[in-house]
């Protein structure tokens, strides 16, 4: 295997860009306090990002994917146990796959 300089530079450049974006955000919020609306929006941001990642996979599975997601939400709401909710979702998608 050979080391290609263009690939190495691209990887290092993207690592630097990622670091600067993250460090810049921390530095900015250390120097300035954002308005209350921005703080609230940032607190709720992980949920929509997760949905953006999961929705295409659910859509690819069709109705059984959305049914399994409903099982996950129900188990999470009932137990407040993430491991139980994930396990229930895996079992649900498997069972729904067996039926279809």
N, C-alpha and C positions, 0 to 999 in steps of 0.2 A: 504494500500500500504506500502511495506517495502522498506527500503533504502538498496540497495546492495552495499557493499563497493567496490567490483571489478568494478562495473559500474561507481560509483562515481570517483574512481581513474582513470579510462580510460577517462572520460570526462574532469577531471582536467588536466590530462597529455596532452591530445590533445589541450586543451585551452592554456596550457603553451607552447607547441610546436608551435602553431600558433602565439602566441605573440612573441616568440623568433625569429621566421622567419621574421616577419614584423619589429620588432625593430632592428634586426640585419641588415636588408637591409637599414633602415634609418641611422643607425650608420655607416655602411660601406660607403654609399654615402656622408655622412657628412665628413668623414675622407679622402676619395679619390674621385677625380673627374674622372668619367669614360670617356673612349675615345668617340669622337663625334659619331662614328658609333653605339656604345651601347646606347647613349642618344637618337639617332634617332629611333633605334629599340624599345626602351622602350616607346617612345611617340606613336608608332603605334601599340603597343601590345593589347590594349583593343578591337580593331576591330576584329582581328583574334580570340581572345578568345570568343567574342560574337558569331561569325560565328560558332565556334566549338560547342557552346551550342545549336544554333538554327538549324543547318544543319540536325541533326538526326530527329528532329520534322518535318521539311519540307519534308524530305525523306519519313517519315511515312505517310504523307498526299498525297504523289505522285504529279502528275502534278498540281493539284489544289493548293497545298501548295506552289509550286514554282511560280505559277501564282499570288497568293496572295502576295508573297514576292516581285515580280516585281511591283505590285501595290504600296506596301509600299515604295519601293525605288523611284518610280516615284513621288509619292505624297511628300515624304521628299525632293527630289530634287527640285520640283516645289514650295513648300511652305516654306521649312526650318522650319516646325512646327512638332515637334515630336508627339504631341497629335493627330494632324490631320493624320499623317502617320499611327500611331497605330490604330486609329479609322477606317481608310480606309482599313487597313489589316484585321481587324476583320469583317468588312462588306463584304470584298471581299471573305474571306474564307467561310463565311456564304452563300453568293450568289453562289459561286462555289459548295458548298455542296448541295444546293437546285437543281442545274442543274444536277449534277451527279447522 
